[in-house]
Amino acid sequence: MRTGYLEAQAGASSLTGAYARLEAGARLSPDLGLFAFGEANQREQMAGAGVRWTFGW
């Protein structure tokens, strides 16, 4: 089953000030997903992508 998500955050940190973050992802199988994100604050901007593998005991 494939599902996706979109998450947006905004807030303030005592170290970096105001920030905004956007993350989007897709679950390719029950335990494997891909995601990408972007984040910006008053000092820097960053972006990245990754693979999320989940497992149970």
C-alpha positions, 0 to 999 in steps of 0.5 A: 500500500502506498501512502504519502504525507506532507508536514509543515512546521513553523516556530521559534528557537532560542538558538536560531530564532524563527524557523520554517520546515517542510517535509514530504514523503511516500511510503513504498511498502509497510516498512520502507519510505522516502522523504525530502525536507527543506528548512530555513531559519534566520542563519541558514537554509538546508535541504535533504532527502533520505530513506526511512526504514521501520521495523518492530521487535 
